[in-house]
Amino acid sequence: MGDAKSSYDKPLDARSWVGLATFFVVVGFCIFPVPIRLPRGYHLPIDIATAPILGVALLGAIGAVGTTELHNGFIGSGTIQPYAIVILIFSLAVISLSIDLTGAFGHVALLVAKRAGHSGPKLWRSLFFLSALIATFFSNDVVVLTLTPIILYFLEAANIPATPFLLPAFQIANVGSILLVLGNPTNILVAQGTSLSFLAYTAWMALPTVVALCTSYLLLYLLFRSRTPANVDLSRLDELRSNPRYQIRDWAGAWFGSFCMCGCLITLLVATVFDHTTNVAVLSTPWAGAALVRDLGADMWKFLGRGSHRLNRKTTAEPPGDMKEAATSDVSIDLEKDLQKSSSAVELEDVSDRDPVFEKENGSNELLMMEGGEGASDSKDVGETKQDCFKVSIEDVVENLETREQIDVTGLHTRGPLPTLWAIMMRLPWKIAPFAIGMFILVESLDRVGWLERFAWATQFLMPNYAVAVVTIGIVSTLLCNVTCNLPMTILLVRILNHPKAFPFTTDVAELANQDVIRQAALWGVVIGANIGGNVTPLGALAGLMWLDILKRFDVKVPWRQFVYYGVLTSVGILVTSLAVVVAEMAVMQSSLYQNALGKYSSSG
């Protein structure tokens, strides 16, 4: 190992230090966005969407990013295809949103709460298992974006403390997402980095996920048992039951969306068994397209076939309830004024923080300032907002309207006949695309300026054998999540572990096979760390950043100290048990893995 240090291919220079600093500064802006004041009252937010692109532009100007880095960061190198991963994320998001807009998730959550009766512990267990189920078969993002607001509504209706229910649901979202490749974007990266099929990935992670969920249940139950009320008053659930958010408004759409999700999952599992290099974008896009086409057809059918005459009557009459002003004035101004009558300032932004790049301060026809902008709270309370401000997103308004005609009255669908399609487009996590591609390119730039080979050489000391590799890389990735967020961390570690300098140079076939076994063990450690690391602090995962945004909308406060306290206590236990299971799996499969790798190198040699 010592010879590797003196045989670096790329010496460090000024560009190297600028490149490294740029990488960490970009990550910092992604976690803590800052608005840059521009002339005429505009702001340029330096955030998850703009910071990586600006970082790439800066490094391109000094020669730290070239055409090779741009190609590898977008098209990919080896088995990792960045653009395909981004398309897969958006395909899954489209299908999940299509299901959510039918009211299916809210309806299921209401049924679960109803079955709990008036028992606080039973309600706690019901929400725990519902979170685990959704996270396991959909993703942690779906739990955060759909179940968190529903839990908050339940807690408000029952007038019970939020922390004993919110924190377990959030933590289980990150734990349950370990099982399937689709559960977390970080899983997709590792699956491609290990050249394993999606089915093989699931087979490896099934037992660690079950053990992690059982450990989570035990630890969370012990921690929150005394804080969970024995009895809860859910009499107000009848009010929620009449809310369209908790009714399945489109049964056919719910079933078709579920069919598309299952079909997408099965296609990915089966196709990658036969060819692990299969482009996942090609496999997932048709299912997302089918969901969109179905929603498009449903919108047009209801508008042209059954809804147009009712729409004409509704738009000529006085709009229902609180939507009167929104029907007669520009929505970006008057919808805000209308909702302010209930002493709530409206911020027209969505859960995924998809604000325009430029925002105008006090502009009559502009959206209000994005989260993290001027006037945002700097408090150390998770989810704290200004006391007199309750934020309402456009999609929240859309989802709580009783009829499609009311959606048309508000004009929130660009005054066209496609409200469902418009709602999906608004709620897609658009900022993930520039963030992910930008981070891929920045990691490639670290290779160009000489850092990646040095990081790879340093990891040799952390991986003397497969057992140590699982534990050390699992711990390192958990800690790095809370410094760089889990997606940049996973991109970086996957590139490091696949770098030639990650292991001592050798031409011995037996040693090369052993290195392959250790590398795979280390990548399993990355999977565990990337998912569990999001529970230590809310900054450890993209799902945590979205969770913070939702809490701010409801003016809910979970102190940082409390979040970290429970996060550390549970994460340590979950890491110990899940990593131990992975080590045991590696011990059982080590001989088979070694023989497979040996055969690969023997045939190629």
Secondary structure, DSSP 8 states (H G I E B T S, - for coil): -HHHHTT-SS---HHHHHHHHHHHHHHHHHHS-EEEE-GGGEEEEESTTTHHHHHHHHHHHTTSS-HHHHHHHHT-BTTB-HHHHHHHHHHHHHHHHHHHTTTHHHHHHHHHHHHTTTBHHHHHHHHHHHHHHHHHHT-HHHIIIIIHHHHHHHHHHHT--SHHHHHHHHHHHHHHTTSSGGG-HHHHHHHHHHT--HHHHHHHHHHHHHHHHHHHHHHHHHHHTTTS-SB---TTHHHHHTSGGGS-S-HHHHHHHHHHHHHHHHHHHHHHHH-TT--HHHHHHHHHHHHHHHHHHHHHIIIIIIIHHHHHHHHHS---GGGHHHHHS-IIIIIHHHHHTTT-------TT----SSEETT-TTS----TTSTT----SEET---TT-----HHHHHHT-SSHHHHHHHTTTTTSS-HHHHHHHHHS-TTHHHHHHHHHHHHHHHHHTTHHHHHHHHHGGG-SSHHHHHHHHHHHHHHHHHHH-HHHHHHHHHHHHTSGGGS-----HHHHHHHHHHHHHHHHHHHHHHHHGGGTSTTSSHHHHHHHHHHHHTT--EEHHHHHHHHHHHHHHHHHHHHHHHHHHHHHHHHHHHHHHHHHHHHH-
